[in-house]
Amino acid sequence: MSTPENANKIWIVVFAGNNGLTHYSYCLAQALAAAGSNVVLVTNRNYDLEDFPAGFPIVKVFSRTRRYPIDVIRYWRLFLRERPAVVHYQYFLKFPAVEAILLNLQRRTGARLIFTAHDWLPHNPRFYHAALFRRIYRLFDRIIVHSPSGFRFLASELGVDPRKLDVIPHGHYGFFGTDSKLTAAVARERLGLDPDRFWFLFFGRIDPHKGLDAALRALAVTGAGDDGGPKPPGLIVAGDPGPHSLEPYRKLIGELGLEDRVSMHAGHVPVPEIQVYFRAADAVVLPYRESSTSGIAHVAMGFAKPVVATAVGGLVDVIEDGVTGLLVPAGDDQQLAAAMERIAGEAETRARLAAGWDSVREHYSWQAIARQTQEVYARVAGGN
């Protein structure tokens, strides 16, 4: 059982140290600590927010994924030594089927377990994932989802007890904007971009389900914007392709004649450089084929950038069509192109959509999210 000094200790556990889940965990921990919670961030040794202030302890227990068994042993020993009252997982460590054993062991100590379902199921799910995750979700005392769409999916598609579900929005990522003097002109110069062209941004991990190919096809038929004179808009592509080849995209760029309109920046983007890409861009495009939660939408929110997105998953709950962005059906390249052309060609529309983020800023503030999360912690501590 937890010792008296650990009776209110909360662990926020994120296996990776340098991705969107890490950034979410940092923002949540910072807000919880500011609100008085005794919170510890348990993360990876490749933690990439060292230069950001932290009002909470950070424990780097995980390492490379190939050392997974050693990581789990190290993590379990730390857990037994610290005995936190609440363990709040941001994703599974690596192998959900194996981790069921770990979760059951933690439950036996009296710890209460919470899971935030950022992704309702893995991207490109296999035939057994629904059944596997249905069983795993049952091991948690509470499950947090970021949108009503997530609530409906887990309750109806995976059979999660609705009484165990809490809807708490994903906060905005304005914390990336550390340099208030970084202008669009300076950012474009750093990236080697044409300063007179309208630029869309496709940002983040370049996975097939994110639809970069659709964005390229749509870009190819867009005309000149009102800010760019005779020049049609361009697309900044920035992100890590992971195991996926970029060759199909490069080939498509050549076939569509977009060589001078696409600026490709492949690879991991260091945290300090994130603001450069969002300052340089006029708008953000999210042409996803499927999505649970998109942290990129929340970075766009933090930088007040209008968004063109497909109406899939949790995107429809974050981006309000005509207020903060334009939503189009997934798989419809013509409507995607029309929305991109409208954003590029109508300065008044862009200004209105950018200003629309102000109307929802409080809803997505980390202070509000911390309060709601503390209520979940209080309920699980009380056995509810």
N, C-alpha and C positions, 0 to 999 in steps of 0.2 A: 504494500500500500504506500501511497505518497506520504512522505514525512511532512510535519507541520509547515516547514519552510517551503516545501514544494507543492503544498495543497492547492495553490492557485496558479502554478506554473503552466504556461501554455507553450507548446512547441509548434512552430510552423515549419513543416518539413518539405523541402524541395530538392529532389535528387540532383538536378542540373544546377550549375552555378552561373551560366552565361546565356540564358534564353528568356523568352517572355514570361515564363512561369517564375523565374527568379526575380524579375523586375516587379511582377505582381506581388510576390511574397514580401519583397522589400517594402513596397509602398504600404501594404497591409500591416506589416509589423511596425513600421514607423508610426502609422496612425494609431494603432492599438497601444503602443508604448506611450504616445502623447496623451492618450485617453486614460492612462493609469493601469493598463494591463501588464502583468509580469510575463513578458513574451520573449522567447528565444528563437532565433532563426537557425535551423539546422540545414546546412546546404553543402555544396561541393567545394573542393579545394580550388577549382577554377573560377571562383566567385569574381564577377567582373564589376562590382559596384564599390570597390575599395575606396574610391575617391568621394563617395557620397556619404554625408553624415548619417550615423546610425545611433538612435537613442535606445538601443537594445543590444544584448550579446549576440554574437554570430559564432556558431560552431561549425567548422568545416570538417565533416566526418567522411564524406564520400570522395571518391577519386575517379579514376577512369572506369568505364563500364566493364572492361575486360577483367577487372578485379572485383566484380560484383559479390562473390561469396565473402571475400575479406571485408568488403564494405558493410555487408549485412551483419557480420559478426561484430565489427567495430561499433556499428550503430546500436546493436542490441545491448552490448556492454555499457554503452553510454546511457541507454534508456534505463537499464537496471540501476545504474549509479545515481541518475538524476530523478527518476520516477516522476515525470511530469503528470499533472492531473488531466490535461487535455492534449491530444496529439492531432494536429490539423494538417492533413496531407493535401498537397497541391497536385499531385499525380502519383501514380504507382512508381515504385523505385525502379523496377525494370521488368520483372516477370510476375504479373498479377497472380497467376496460378500458384506460384511458390510463396508469394507474399501473404497468401491467405493464412499460412501457418504463423507467420510473424504477427499478423493482426490478431489472430486468436490468442497468442501468447500475451500480447499487450493488453487485451481485454481482460485476461485472467488476473492481471495485476490490479485491476480496478480503474485503469486509465480509460477515459472516454475518447472515442475516435470520431473525427469529423473529416469529411472528404469534400473538396471543391471540384465539381465535375466541369472543368474547363472544356474538355472534349467529352461528349457524352459516350462516344465509342471511338476507338482508334480510327484514324483516317485510313481509307482503303481496308475496311474491316474484313476479316476472314469469316467463314461460315460459322465458326464456333464462338466468335466474340460476344454475340448477344447473350448466349447462355452463360458464358464465363463471367461477364461483367454483371449479369443479373445476380449471380451468386455472391460475387465480391461486394457489390453494393450493400447486400444484406448485413455485412459485418460491421458497418459503420452505424454510429448512433444517430448522426445527422448527416445530410448531404446538402451542400449548397450548390445552387445553379445560378447562372447570371441573368436568366431571362425566363419569361413565361413559356417560351418555346422549349427551353430546356426542361422545365417542370413537366410540360405535357409529354415530351419524349420519354423521360425517365419513368413517369407514371404509367403511360399507356403502352409504350413499346417494350420497356424492360421490366415492368411490373413492380417498380419501387413503390413502397407504401407512401402515398402522398403526405401522410402525417409526419414523415421523416424528412421532407423536403423543405428547404427555405430558399426563397428567391432574393438574392442580394446582388445588385449590379456590380459590374467590373468598373473600377475607377478610371479616371482619365490619367494620361501619362504626360502631364505638363512638366513633370520633374526633369524630363530630358532636356528641356530648354534652359540650360545653365548660362548661356551667353546671350544676354539681352541685346548686345551690340552687334550680333551676327545678323546682317541684312541679307535679303534675297540676292542682291548683286554680289556680295562677298562670297556667299555660299556657292553661287553659280560659277564664280571665277575659280574657286577651289576645286570644283568638280569638272572644270573644263567645259562648261555648258554654254551654248549660244545665249547671250543675255537677252536677246530680242525675241526668243521663241517662247511660246506658252508650253509649260512642262507639267505633265502628269507624273505621278510617282507610283510605281509598283514596288512595294517594300516588304521585306521579310523572306522567310524560307521559301525557296522556289520549288514547291511541290506541284505535281501535275494537277491536283484538285483545286489549286488556286487560280488556274485559268490564264496564265500568262499568254498562251497562244491566242486566246480569245481577245485579250487586250491588244495584241499586235495586229490581228485582223481588223479590229475596230479602228485602231489608229490609222490604218492604211487608207480608210475611206473618209476620214475627217478632213475638213477644209481649214481655211485660215481663220484664226481667232481675231477678235477686235483689238487685242493688245499686241499682236504679233505681225501686223501689216500683212504682207503676202505670204508669210510663212505658216504652214500648217503646224499643229502642235507636235510636241515630241514626248517621249516616254523615258523616264529614268527608271532603270531596273537595278535594285540594290538588294542583295541578300545571298544567302548560302544555298546552293543547290543540293547540298548533302550528297546522297549517293546517286542523284539523278544527273544525267548528262544535259549539258546546255546546247549540244550540237543541234538537236531538232529546232530549238528556238533561233539559233544563229542562221540555220538554213532557211527558216521561215522569214526572218528579217531580210535576207538576201532576195528571196523570191518575191517579197512584197515591195522591194525597193526602199527599205526603211533605214538603210545604213546611216544616213546623216540625221535621222530623227530618233534614234534609240541610243541611249547612253547606258552601256552595260557595266555594272560594278559588282562582279560576282565574288562571293566570299563573305566571311563573317564580318559584320559591321561593328567595330568597337563602339561602346556606349557613347563616348564623347562625340563620335561622328554622326550619331543618329540625327541630332538637331541640324546638321549641315544639309542632309537630304530633305528634311521637311521644310527647312527655311527656303531651300532652292526651289521647291515645287510650288506650283499654283494650286494644284488639286491632287487628290489621291484616288486611285482606282483599285477596286477590290472585285475582280470578276470571278469570284469563287464559284466552283461547281457545287460544293457543299461546305458547310461550316457549322461549328457549334458556337465558339466564341472567337472573335478576332481581336487580338491585342492591337493590331495595326489600326483598327477603327478608333481605338482609344488613344493612340498616339496622334492620329489626325485630329481627334477631339481636343487634345491638349495643345495642339498648335493651331487650332481653329481653321482647319483646312476643309473646304467642301469636298464631298466624297461622291464618287459614282460607284455603285455596288450592285451586285446581284441580290435578289430577294430570296436568300436561302438562310436556313438555320437561325441563329441568334442575331444575324445582321439586321433582320427586320425589326428587332426590338431595340436596337441601338440607333440605327440611322432612320430618322423620320423623313419619309419621302416629301420633298418640297420644302422641308424646314432646315435640315442639316445636310442633306444630300439628295441624290436622285437614285431611285431603285429601279432596276430592270429585271426581267425574267432571266434566270440562268439559261445559258445555251443559246440566247438570241443575240447574235453578234450585231445585227442591224440596229436593234434598240440600244445596245451598249454603245455603238458608234454614235447614234443620235444624241444620247445623253452626254457623251464626251464632247461632242461638237457644240452642244448647248452650253455646257460649262465653259468651254474655251471661248465661245463666241459672245457670251452675254455677261458683261462685267457686273451688271446690276444683280443678276441671278447669283453669281459667285459671292458678291458682298452679302446678299441676304442669307445665303446658306452658311457662310462663315460666321455671321452674327448669330445664326440660329443656335450654335453651340452654347452661347451664353444663357439661353433659356433653360438648358438642362444641366448646367454646370453643378448646381447644388445636389441634384439627384446622383451625379457621378462623383461627388467629392469623397475623398478618402475619410474625412471626418464622419460623414454620414454613414459610410460603409463600416467604419470601425464601430460605431454605435450599434448597428444592426448585428454585426458579428459578435459583439460582446453579449447581446441578448441571446444569441444561439449558444454561446458558451455557458451562460447562466442557466439556460434550460437543460442542457445536458448534465451540468453539475447537479441540478436538482432531480435528475432522473427522468426528464421529459424528452 
